[in-house]
Structure formats: structure tokens, C-alpha cells
């Protein structure tokens, strides 16, 4: 039922097995390099063959015209961004408080 015959492994056999696993690690690195090159080639080929089709697509504003709610969302977002920019510019123009004014002393140097 069970095989209880345990074989004692010699140190030389243990070293040989360790070297075998180290060599297999190099094969994994080479395998991943090959996979990356093949993936880059497939992506490049896909881009090269689909680029003419992408250049013939209609312009983005014409596509957005088909979605009026999306246009209003972008318009609201643009308004909010301009408000934030105006507030930030107002804060940048305001003179900075010095540490002496915050402490309440009126030392001038």
C-alpha cells in the first residue's frame, strides 16, 4: 500500500539537482523574453494593419454630437474648471501673510 523505502540522497546528487533547477531558471527568462517579443510583434502588426482604418474614422466632435447629454456634461465640467482656475489665480495674487503678522507682533526689519 505505501512505499516506506526511503533512499538517502548523497550531497553530490543534491548539488546536481540544485544545478538542474538553476539552469531551468535561465530557460524561463529566455521564454519570457521570447513571449514579450512575440507580443510586441503582434501588437505592432495589429497597429500597422489597423492604422489606415483609424485615420478614416470621423472626427471626435462629430461623434460627440450624437450624445447631447455627454456634451452638456463636458460643458458643465469646463465651467467648473474655469471657476477653479479663477479662484486659484485670485489666491495667487493675494499677498502672503508673514509669520510676524500671524503672531501679532509688528516687528519690521
N, C-alpha and C positions, 0 to 999 in steps of 0.2 A: 504494500500500500504506500508507504513512504520510503524514500531512499535516504537513509541516515549515514551513508558513507561520505564523509566529508574529506575532501582532498586538501592537503596542506599545500599552499602556494609558496613557491620559492621567491625570494626577493628579486631574482633576475626576471622571472616571469611577470612579477608585479610591475617592474620597470618597463618591460616590453609592452605591457598592456597600457601603461600610462603614456608611453611614446605613441602608441597607436591612436589614442584619443587626442593627443596634441596634434597629430597630423590631420585628423579628421576636422579639427577646428579650422585649419587652413583651407580645407575644401569648402567649408561653409562660407568663409569670406569670399572666396572666388565665386561661389554660387550666387551670393547676394550681389556681387559686382555685375555678374552676367545678367541677373534679373533686372537690375537698375538700368543697364544699357539697353536691354530689350524694351523695357517700359518707356524709356526716353525715345527710342526709335518708333514705337507705336504711337506715342503722343505727337511726335514730330510729323509722322506720316499723316495722322489724322488732321493736324493743323494745316499741313500743306495741301491736302485734298479738299478741306472744307473752307479754306480762306476765300476762294472766289465766290462761294455761296454766301459767306458772311458779308462780303462787300456789296452784294446786290440786295441786301435787306433794306427796308425803308428806314428812314431816319428816326431817331428815338422820339422827337417831339410829335411826329405824326402818329406814332404808336400810342403815346400818352394821350393824344386827343380822343382816343377811343374809350378812355376811362376818366370821366369828368370828376368823380369823387377823388381819384388819385391826384388830379390837377389841383383841386381845392385843398387837399391835404398839404401838397407841396407849397401852395401859396401861403397857407397859414404858417407852415414851418419857416418859410422865408421871412414872413413878418416878425415872427418871434426871434429869429436870428438877428434881424436888423435892430430890434429893440434891445437885445442883449449887447450888441456891439455899441449902440449909442450909450447905454449905461456904463459900459466899460471905458469908453472914451471919456465920459464925464468924470469917472473916478480917477482916471489917469491925469486929467487936467487939474484936479483939486490939489491944493498944496498939502504936502505931507506934514503931519504933526511931529514935532520934535519930542524927544524924551523929556526935556525940561518943561515943556508946556503941559505935558501929561501929569507930571509930578506936582505941578502948581507953583514951582519956583520960577522967578523971572530973571534968571541969570542970562546975561548976554555976553558973548565973548569977544 
